[in-house]
Amino acid sequence: MTLNLRQLDTRSADFEASFERLRHWSAEADAAIESRVAEILADVRARGDAAVLECTARFDALTATSMAR
């Protein structure tokens, strides 16, 4: 998964236009996001804590061995 980050400068003359472009998602992007979230939720329902721990490692780059504090 590639993550593209954009940096905006509020002092820039085109800030408002650039920010507005970032706020609008295409219907295809919305559908893809909703589909992926549904897959993650289904995995958590099926596998419980193990799935949550894998997502934590994948998305947050944190390694935990259990859900306990």
C-alpha positions as CSV (number, residue, x, y, z in Angstrom):
1,M,0.0,0.0,0.0
2,T,1.4,3.4,-1.0
3,L,0.5,6.4,1.0
4,N,0.8,9.8,-0.8
5,L,0.9,12.7,1.5
6,R,0.4,16.3,0.4
7,Q,1.4,19.3,2.3
8,L,-0.6,22.5,2.0
9,D,0.5,25.9,3.2
10,T,-2.3,28.2,4.4
11,R,-0.3,31.2,3.3
12,S,-0.3,30.0,-0.3
13,A,-2.5,31.9,-2.8
14,D,-4.1,28.6,-4.0
15,F,-4.6,27.1,-0.6
16,E,-8.5,27.3,-0.6
17,A,-8.7,25.6,-4.1
18,S,-6.1,23.0,-3.2
19,F,-7.8,22.2,0.1
20,E,-11.2,21.9,-1.6
21,R,-9.8,19.5,-4.2
22,L,-8.5,17.3,-1.3
23,R,-11.9,17.3,0.5
24,H,-13.8,15.9,-2.5
25,W,-13.7,12.1,-3.0
26,S,-14.9,10.4,-6.1
27,A,-17.7,7.9,-5.9
28,E,-15.3,5.2,-6.9
29,A,-12.9,6.1,-4.0
30,D,-15.9,6.1,-1.5
31,A,-17.0,2.7,-2.7
32,A,-13.5,1.2,-2.5
33,I,-13.0,2.6,1.0
34,E,-16.4,1.3,2.2
35,S,-15.6,-2.1,0.7
36,R,-12.3,-2.3,2.4
37,V,-13.7,-1.2,5.8
38,A,-16.4,-3.9,5.4
39,E,-13.7,-6.5,4.8
40,I,-11.8,-5.4,7.9
41,L,-15.0,-5.4,10.1
42,A,-15.9,-8.9,8.8
43,D,-12.4,-10.1,9.7
44,V,-12.6,-8.7,13.2
45,R,-16.0,-10.3,13.7
46,A,-14.7,-13.6,12.5
47,R,-11.3,-13.6,14.2
48,G,-11.7,-11.1,17.0
49,D,-8.6,-9.8,18.8
50,A,-6.2,-11.5,16.4
51,A,-7.6,-9.5,13.6
52,V,-7.5,-6.3,15.6
53,L,-3.9,-6.9,16.6
54,E,-2.9,-7.5,12.9
55,C,-4.6,-4.3,11.9
56,T,-2.9,-2.4,14.7
57,A,0.5,-3.7,13.4
58,R,-0.4,-3.0,9.8
59,F,-2.0,0.4,10.1
60,D,-0.4,1.9,13.2
61,A,3.0,0.1,13.1
62,L,2.5,-1.0,16.7
63,T,3.2,-4.5,17.8
64,A,1.1,-5.9,20.6
65,T,0.7,-9.5,21.8
66,S,-2.7,-9.1,23.4
67,M,-5.6,-6.6,23.8
68,A,-5.0,-6.5,27.6
69,R,-3.5,-3.4,29.1
